[in-house]
Amino acid sequence: MKLKTNQLQIIKLNNNTYLPFQLHQLPKWFNKYYTNYFNLKGYCYINLNDIQSNNKYFNLQNYKDQMVFHKSYNYKGHK
């Protein structure tokens, strides 16, 4: 299967939902051998079921509301 995308988004594949994370923002519980994930355009997409099973306080709506697509958004040193 080939994915074509120009912007960061939540991806649904085979009835599974995958959320994007930058490599330096991966959760502490992430383990590449046991976690259902894939890499695309510099982002690591982790299965929502794995996130919810490892973090009982995870709030999907809060995650969607705080998702930022532009790297310089709210950057304090930006002029």
N, C-alpha and C positions, 0 to 999 in steps of 0.2 A: 504494500500500500504506500502511496506517495502523498505526502502532506504539502500543500502550498499555502503559506500564510505570510502576510506582510506586517502583521501587528501581533502583539502579545495578547493571548486570549486563553480562556479555559477551554480545553479540548475534550470532546467526548468520542471515545473509540470503543466499539464492542460492548456497549452498555456500561462502560466505566468512565468516570470523570477524572481528568488529570489537571492539577493546578501547577502553574509555573513558579519556579524559584530560581533566583540567580545562584550560581555555584557557591558564592561566599555567604549566602543566606540560607543554606540548607539546615533543616532542623537537626538538633543534636542526636536524635534517635535514628537518623537516616543511616542505612547500611546497604551498600550497593548489591550485596548478595541476597538479601531477604526482602528488599523493598521493590514493589512493582513501579517502575519508572522508565522513562526514556529521555534522551537529550535531543533538543531541536533548537538550532540557531542560538547557541550559547545559554540556553535555559534548560533546567532539569524539571521535567514534568512528573510529578508524583501522584499516584493514585489516591483519590479522596478517601477510599476505605482504609488505606494504610495510615493516612493522616489522622482520621477519626479514631482508629484503634490505638494509636500511640499518644494522642493528645486529647483527653476527655473534655478539655476546655475550648477546643477549636470551634470557632464560629464562622461558618461559610459566608454569611451575609456581611460580616465585618471584614473578612478577607476581600470580598468583591468591592466593598466600598473604599478600601485603602489601596487597591491595586493601582499602580502608577505605570504609565507607558513611556513617559519621557524621562530620560536619565537626569536632566538638570532640574526637574521639578522639586521645588522646596529645598534647593541646594543653597546653603548659607553663604558660601564663598563666591557664589556666582555674581558677576557684575554686568 
